[in-house]
Amino acid sequence: MTALRFAFLHFYHLDKANATIHCADVRFSPITFELCKLLPNNEVFQEKTEVENHLGKYEVDGGR
């Protein structure tokens, strides 16, 4: 597993944990989206697909 994928998974799970703590739907952070975009297209896994499905569905909070 690459360092990029580890970094992506770190922020993915951090975003999920923050949503759980606040009893809210997950809204992925700008860094999670950016790391997702950097992952190779041929690398497909559940967490990446979930983040890709969130792209463009809500305004990204630039202050995060």
C-alpha positions in Angstrom: 0.0 0.0 0.0 1.3 3.4 -0.9 1.8 6.4 1.4 -0.8 8.3 -0.6 -3.4 5.6 0.0 -2.5 5.5 3.8 -2.9 9.3 3.9 -6.2 9.2 2.1 -7.5 6.4 4.4 -6.4 8.5 7.5 -8.5 11.5 6.5 -11.4 9.3 5.3 -11.6 7.7 8.7 -11.1 11.0 10.5 -14.0 12.5 8.6 -16.2 9.5 9.3 -15.3 9.6 13.0 -16.0 13.4 13.2 -19.4 12.8 11.7 -20.2 10.0 14.1 -19.2 12.2 17.1 -21.6 14.9 16.0 -24.4 12.4 15.0 -24.3 13.9 11.5 -24.0 12.7 7.9 -20.4 12.6 6.8 -19.1 15.5 4.7 -15.7 14.8 3.5 -13.0 17.5 4.0 -11.1 19.2 1.2 -8.0 17.2 1.9 -9.9 13.9 1.6 -11.3 15.0 -1.8 -7.9 16.1 -3.0 -6.1 12.9 -1.9 -8.9 10.9 -3.6 -8.3 12.7 -6.9 -4.6 11.9 -6.7 -5.2 8.1 -6.3 -4.6 6.2 -9.6 -7.8 5.5 -11.6 -7.1 1.8 -11.7 -7.0 1.6 -7.9 -10.6 0.8 -6.9 -11.7 0.2 -3.3 -14.8 0.9 -1.2 -13.6 4.1 0.6 -12.4 5.7 -2.6 -15.7 5.0 -4.3 -17.6 6.4 -1.4 -15.7 9.7 -1.5 -16.0 9.9 -5.3 -19.8 9.6 -4.9 -19.7 12.7 -2.6 -17.9 14.8 -5.1 -20.0 17.8 -6.1 -22.9 16.9 -3.9 -22.2 19.7 -1.4 -20.1 22.8 -1.1 -16.7 22.0 0.2 -15.8 23.9 3.4 -12.6 25.7 2.6 -12.1 26.7 6.2 -11.6 23.1 7.4 
